[in-house]
Amino acid sequence: MIKTEEPVANLLSIAKLPPFPTVALRLMELIAEDTISFVEVGDLLKTDATLSAAVLRASNSPLFSARGEIKSIPLALVTLGLDRVSLLILTTAMWRTVPGALSPQSIRPWWRHNLATALLCKQLAGHDMVDEYCYMCGLLHSIGQLVLLSAFPSQYAALLARTSACGCRLMEAERSQFGVDHCELGAALLKKWNIPDEMVDAAAHHHDPASGSHPFTPIVNASCLAATYLGFPVTPHVGSGVEELPAVAQEFLNDERLCAEIMDRVKAMEGTVVPA
């Protein structure tokens, strides 16, 4: 257990998470500037051979049902489109922040929950929003839990196993045992990585969206709750009824076709991005 007065920076140091890939950071800048092009994405991936290989492997997965083998990044861009390839890059980059010392079994619920939340964010984002950005807000929203899983694998896993899915109860348990909660840790880590403010805000306030300052944060909150009800919780789910969720989450959960689509895409993307 850490002392309550120990700075967040020290805990981030203990966790030793690898930095967020530079390629993904630059990609987010291009998306924000709305100047992204096939050529720029291709040039970006040329600077990271490992990420390029992972994207090509993912491009040839059943998730995209491409006709014929995709053997190059330009072909992947033409075949799958900028949007899909961008999401592959960002999701693969996120996986690379997971320390290799963590077992697949310990990380799987967290990873699936974040994938589901990200896909729901993209689904629920309005047409006037940059849905790739909203997707990343969902994908990164609980990165603080990865810090705790990395720093205290057995202790935090035990805490998750005995804690309800209610965010407030979880945060209280985290503060009681570790002196900080995953929202505070997540926001601090994303700032350290120079991640855009929208994603920092979602990490800091996804359990209390009224305290946030960006329009994506309420979407992340609703998506996080809906992901849990879809069967992708990080903690055992003993929360309140669906009728107490935000209206947008209730509306989504009442659409059986969309629910089934998200569930299928989570399972497919998990198998695509995470090496066997």
N, C-alpha and C positions, 0 to 999 in steps of 0.2 A: 504494500500500500504506500502511496505517496502522501506527503504532508500537504495539507490544504494550502499552505503558503508557497509551495513550490511553483515557480512560474510556468505558464503554459509552454514557453519556449524550451524548458528543460524536458518536458514530457515529449515534445516533438522530437527532440534530440534522442531520447531513449528509443523511440519507435523506429528511427532510422529508415523512413520511407524514401525510396529513390525520388528524384525530382520529376516533375511532370514533363513529358517530352517536349522539347523546343518546337518540333514540327507541329504538334497539336496546338501549342500556344499561338504560333504564327497563323495557323489555319483559323483559329477563332478570331484573330484580328482581321483577317480577310473577310470572314463571314460578316463581322460587324460593319466593315467598310462597304459591304455589298459590291466588292470588286473582284470576287473570286472567279477564277477561270480554270479551264482544263490545264492550260500550260503552267499556271502557278502551282496548282496542286501536284502536278507531275514533277515540277522542279523541286518542290518541297520534299517529296518522298525520296528523291534521288540523294538527299542528304542523310537519310536514315535507312540503311539497307535492311536492318532487322524489322523495322516497322513496315517497310515495303513488302518484305516476304510474308509478313503476317496478313497484310491486306490482300495480297494475291491469294493466299491460302483461303481466306474468308470469302473472297470473290467467287471461288470455285465450289463453295458449299451449296448444299441443297436449299439453303435459305433464299438464294437468288435465282435458282433454276436457270442459270445462263446456258445458252446454246453453244456448245463447244467449250474447250478448255481456254481459260483466260490466262495468258502467259506474260502479260506486260501491264504496267500501270496505265499507259494510254488506252489499251484495249479495255481495261476494267472501267476506266472513266467513260468511254464511249458506250460500252455495253450496259453498265449499271447506272450511269449518270452521276453528276456531281453530288447530289444530295445523299445518295446511298453510300458512295465512296467516302464522303466527308464523315458520315456517321460511323462508318467502319474504322476510319482513322482515329476518331475521337474515342470510340469505345475500346479499341485495341490499346490506345495510349493510356487509358484509364487502367486497364488490366496490368499494364507494365508497372504501375505504382504499387501493386500488391507484392509484398516481400515474399521471396521464394521459400522462406522458412515456415510460412503458414501452410497448414495442410489444406487440401481441397475441401475436406469435410468441414473444417472449422470456418472456412470463408464462404462456402456455397450459399447459405441462406442470405448473407449480407449482399453478395454479388447479384443473386437473382432478384432480391428486393430492389436494388438500385437499377437494374435493367428494366424491371417492370415499371418503376416510377418514371424512368427516362422515357420509355415508349408511351406511357400515359400522358406525360407532359407534352410530348410532340403531338399526340392525338387531341389534347384539350386546348392547345395553344390556338389563339385566334389567328385569322389570316393576316392581321396587321402586326403580328409578332414574328420575330425571327425564330422559327421553330427549332432550328439546330441549336440555338442558344438555350431555348427552353429545355430541350433534350439534355443538354449538358448540365443545366441546373439540377435536373432530376438525377442524372448519373452521379453527380458529385455531392448531392445534398447530405449524405451521411458519411462523408469521408472521415469525419472525426471518430466514427466507430472503428475504422480501419487503424487509426492511430492507437486506440486502446487495445484492439486485438493484437497489434504488433508489439506493443510495449508490455502487455500483461496477458498473454494468450490464454492461460488456464483460468486466471482470476476473472477476466472479462467474459469468457465463455460461460463460466458458472453464473455470473451475474445475469447474463442474457437468458440463461435457461430458467432462472427463477423469477424473472421480471415480466410483467404483463406488457402487451404491445402498446399500451397507452404511453405516448411520448413523455408526458409529464412525470409519470411514475418512473420511467426509465431514467430520465435526467436526474431526478431526485436520488435514485440509487447510485448513479455514477458520481454525483457530487459527494454523496456520503462516503463512498469507498475510495474514490480517486482524487477528490478535491476539485474536479472540473467535470463538465458534461461534454458530450460529443458535439453539440452545436458550437460551443465556444472553441473547442479544439479544431473543428472543421473550418470555421471561419479563419482562425489564425493560420492554419496550414495553407489554405487557398490564397491568403494575402501573401504569405511567404513565397508561394509559387508564382505570384503576379497573375493570378487568375482574375478575369473580369469581375467587376463589382456585383453584377446581377447574381453570379454564382456564389459569391461570398455571402450576399444577403440571404439567399435561399438556404445555405448551410447554417447560417446563424439563427434563422427565424422560421424554419419549416414546421416547427411545432407550435409556433405563435405568430402566424402570418400578419396579424394586426400590428405587430411591432416592426415589421419589415418596411422597406422603402422602395421596393421594385415590384412591378406588376406580375413578374414571374413567380414570386414567393407564394402567393395564395394558390397558384396552379400546382406548385410543387407540394404544398400541404395536402391539397385534395388528391393528388396523384399518389402520394405516399400512403395515405389512408386507403385509397382504392386498391393499391397494390397489395396491401395486407389482406383485404377482404377477398381478393382474387386467389389467395393462397400463396403469397410470397412475403410472409412476415420475417422479420429478423428475430423477434422474440415470440414466445408462445402467445397466440392471439386469444385474449379473453376481454376484448374491448367492448364498447357499447354497440348498439344495433345500427344497422345501415341507415335507418331513418335519422340518426343523429349526425351523419356525415354532411359535409358541404353539399349544396344542391347539385353542383356540377359533377361531383363524385357519384351521387345517387343516380343521376341521369345516365351516367356511363354504365354503372353496374346493372341497370335495368335493361341494357341493350345486350342480349345474349350473344349476338353475332360479334360485336366489337370485343366483348370479354374473351370469347374463344380465340379471336384473332390475336389479341395481346398475349394471351397465355401461350399460344403456339409460337409467337415470335420471340418471347423470352426464352423458351426452351431451345429454339433453333439458334438464336444468337449466342446463347451460352455455349452451345456446342461448337459454334463457329469461331468465336473469339478466344475461348479458353483452350489451349492445347490439350490433346488427349493424354 
